[in-house]
Amino acid sequence: MNLIVDIGNTSTKLAVYDGCKKISVSRINELSCEELEKELSGIKIKKAIVSSVKKLPPYISDLFFTNIPLVHVLSNKSKLPFKIEYETPETLGTDRIAAVAGAFNLFPGAEILVIDAGTAITFDFLSAGIYKGGNISPGLTMRFKALNKFTGRLPLVAPTDNYTFPGRNTNDAIAAGVITGVTYEINEYIRTFEKKHTDFKIILTGGDSGYLKDKINYQLTYMPDIVIDGLNNILEYNAT
């Protein structure tokens, strides 16, 4: 069995694969050694991969390297099935690398725009097996929190579909501004790519992707697990 650990900014996703077959996926809000041991009890793990957007807690290294025969910590130095053309690969987030790996495995040789709508919204472009780079923008929750934190009187609003447009009260004005702003941004990114690339795939993933997918005006592939799928692909690729 393969263990996939994806440590994000707000939560950690754990997955177990039998080769390329996904067996289970779970999410942990507060990562701890006890929680990990509980999640993994009764499962015989032979290989594991860890991706983290922040500093890896030492107890994870101790737990995994002690109990799992092969552990791979994803970095820009990992062996990948595609080439990276990024001026600072050491600063490229491992979640972005994993999402591109999942996209490459799904559509090998294609031009692909991967949109990851999470804490941040990332736009990453893969062309003919070469990662060309991408952009980073604040995500939905980050925008709502910024309006609340950096102003004196604006309330903290959560994503909703129940708001007036244009907003007829302050809560609706914030919801309409943030949600339609993000939607317009994503649609315009796709329209801009469409000008230069007549035939490309669009993959949407990330924590807010389920909320946003019906607001996008283009045909896309909704893949909420593309990052963990990509991590499993990278693990298998590095194990050979």
C-alpha positions in Angstrom: 0.0 0.0 0.0 1.1 3.6 -0.7 0.5 6.4 1.8 0.0 9.9 0.4 0.3 12.9 2.8 -0.6 16.3 1.5 0.0 19.0 4.2 -1.7 22.2 3.1 -2.1 25.6 4.6 -5.4 24.8 6.4 -5.7 21.0 6.5 -3.9 17.8 5.7 -5.2 15.2 3.3 -4.3 11.5 3.7 -4.8 8.9 1.1 -4.1 5.2 0.7 -3.5 3.7 -2.8 -3.0 0.1 -3.8 -0.7 0.8 -6.8 -2.7 3.2 -8.9 -6.0 2.4 -7.3 -7.3 4.8 -4.7 -8.5 3.0 -1.6 -9.3 5.8 0.9 -9.1 9.6 1.4 -9.5 11.5 4.6 -8.9 15.1 5.8 -7.4 16.2 9.1 -7.7 19.7 10.3 -5.3 19.5 13.2 -2.3 17.2 12.3 -0.8 15.3 15.2 1.2 12.1 15.7 -1.7 10.6 17.6 -4.1 11.4 14.8 -1.8 10.0 12.2 -1.3 6.8 14.1 -5.1 6.4 14.5 -5.7 7.0 10.8 -3.0 4.4 9.8 -3.8 1.7 12.3 -4.3 -1.7 10.7 -2.8 -0.6 7.3 0.5 -2.1 6.1 2.3 0.8 4.3 5.2 -0.1 2.1 5.8 3.3 0.4 4.9 6.9 1.4 5.2 10.4 0.0 4.9 13.6 1.9 4.2 17.0 0.3 4.1 20.0 2.6 3.6 23.7 1.9 5.1 24.5 5.3 8.0 23.2 7.4 7.6 19.5 7.9 6.9 18.6 11.6 9.7 16.5 13.0 7.4 13.8 14.4 6.2 13.0 10.9 9.7 12.2 9.8 10.3 10.1 12.9 7.0 8.2 12.5 7.4 7.5 8.8 11.1 6.8 8.5 10.9 4.4 11.5 7.9 2.4 10.3 7.8 2.7 6.5 10.4 1.0 4.2 10.4 3.8 1.5 9.5 7.4 2.3 9.9 10.2 -0.3 9.6 13.8 0.7 8.6 15.8 -2.4 10.9 18.7 -3.4 12.1 20.3 -6.6 14.9 17.8 -6.6 12.5 14.8 -6.9 12.5 12.8 -10.1 9.6 14.0 -12.2 8.0 12.7 -15.5 8.0 16.3 -16.9 10.5 19.1 -17.2 10.3 22.3 -15.1 11.0 25.6 -16.7 10.8 27.8 -13.6 13.5 30.3 -12.7 13.4 29.5 -9.0 12.4 25.8 -8.7 13.4 25.8 -5.1 10.4 28.1 -4.3 7.9 26.2 -6.4 5.2 24.8 -4.0 5.1 21.0 -3.9 1.3 21.1 -4.1 1.7 22.8 -7.5 4.3 20.2 -8.6 1.9 17.4 -7.5 -1.1 18.9 -9.3 0.9 19.2 -12.5 2.1 15.6 -12.1 -1.5 14.5 -11.8 -2.5 16.5 -14.9 0.4 15.1 -16.9 -0.6 11.6 -16.0 -4.2 12.3 -17.0 -3.5 14.1 -20.3 0.1 13.2 -21.3 1.5 15.5 -24.0 -1.4 17.9 -23.9 -1.5 21.6 -23.1 -3.1 21.9 -19.7 -4.2 24.8 -17.4 -4.4 23.6 -13.8 -6.5 25.9 -11.6 -6.2 25.1 -7.9 -8.8 27.1 -5.9 -7.6 26.7 -2.3 -6.2 29.1 0.3 -4.5 30.7 -2.7 -5.7 30.3 -6.3 -2.9 29.0 -8.5 -2.9 28.9 -12.3 -0.2 26.5 -13.7 0.5 25.7 -17.3 1.9 22.5 -18.7 2.7 22.2 -22.4 4.0 19.1 -24.1 5.5 17.7 -21.0 7.1 21.0 -19.9 5.9 23.0 -16.9 6.0 26.6 -18.1 5.1 28.4 -14.9 2.0 30.0 -13.4 0.4 32.6 -11.3 -0.7 32.9 -7.7 -3.7 34.9 -6.4 -5.5 35.2 -3.0 -8.3 32.6 -2.6 -11.9 33.2 -1.6 -11.4 32.9 2.2 -8.2 34.9 2.1 -10.1 37.8 0.4 -13.0 37.7 2.9 -10.5 37.7 5.8 -8.5 40.6 4.3 -11.5 42.8 4.0 -12.4 42.1 7.6 -8.8 42.5 9.0 -7.6 45.5 7.1 -10.7 47.7 7.5 -12.4 49.2 10.6 -16.0 48.1 10.1 -16.4 45.5 7.4 -17.7 42.2 8.8 -16.2 38.7 8.0 -18.4 37.1 5.4 -18.3 33.4 4.2 -18.9 32.1 0.7 -22.6 31.9 -0.1 -25.0 31.7 -3.1 -27.5 33.8 -1.3 -26.6 37.4 -2.0 -27.9 40.3 -4.1 -26.0 41.6 -7.1 -25.2 44.4 -6.9 -25.1 44.1 -3.2 -28.0 45.9 -1.4 -26.4 45.6 2.0 -22.8 45.4 3.3 -22.7 41.6 3.6 -24.1 41.2 0.1 -21.7 43.8 -1.2 -18.7 41.9 0.2 -20.1 38.5 -1.0 -20.9 39.8 -4.5 -17.5 41.6 -4.8 -15.4 38.7 -3.7 -17.3 35.8 -5.3 -17.9 37.5 -8.7 -14.4 38.9 -8.6 -12.9 35.5 -8.3 -15.2 34.1 -10.9 -14.4 36.9 -13.4 -10.7 36.4 -12.7 -10.8 32.6 -13.4 -12.9 33.1 -16.5 -10.6 35.8 -17.8 -7.5 33.7 -17.2 -9.1 31.0 -19.3 -10.2 33.4 -22.0 -6.6 34.8 -22.2 -5.1 31.4 -22.5 -7.6 30.6 -25.2 -6.2 33.4 -27.4 -2.8 31.7 -27.7 -3.8 28.0 -27.2 -6.6 26.8 -29.3 -6.7 23.3 -27.9 -5.9 22.9 -24.2 -7.4 21.1 -21.2 -8.6 22.9 -18.1 -8.4 21.1 -14.7 -10.1 22.6 -11.6 -9.1 21.4 -8.1 -8.7 22.7 -4.6 -10.9 23.2 -1.5 -13.2 25.8 -3.1 -13.3 24.1 -6.5 -16.7 22.4 -5.8 -18.2 25.7 -5.0 -16.7 27.5 -8.0 -17.0 24.8 -10.7 -20.6 25.8 -11.8 -19.6 29.5 -12.0 -17.0 29.0 -14.7 -18.1 29.5 -18.3 -15.8 27.0 -19.9 -15.7 23.2 -20.2 -13.3 21.8 -17.6 -12.3 18.6 -15.8 -13.2 18.8 -12.1 -10.6 16.8 -10.3 -10.7 17.5 -6.5 -8.1 14.8 -5.9 -5.6 15.7 -8.6 -2.9 16.7 -6.1 -3.0 13.3 -4.2 -3.3 11.5 -7.5 -0.2 13.3 -8.7 1.7 12.6 -5.5 1.0 8.9 -5.9 2.2 9.1 -9.5 5.4 10.8 -8.3 5.9 8.2 -5.6 5.6 5.3 -8.1 7.9 7.2 -10.5 10.6 7.6 -7.8 10.3 4.1 -6.5 11.4 2.5 -9.8 
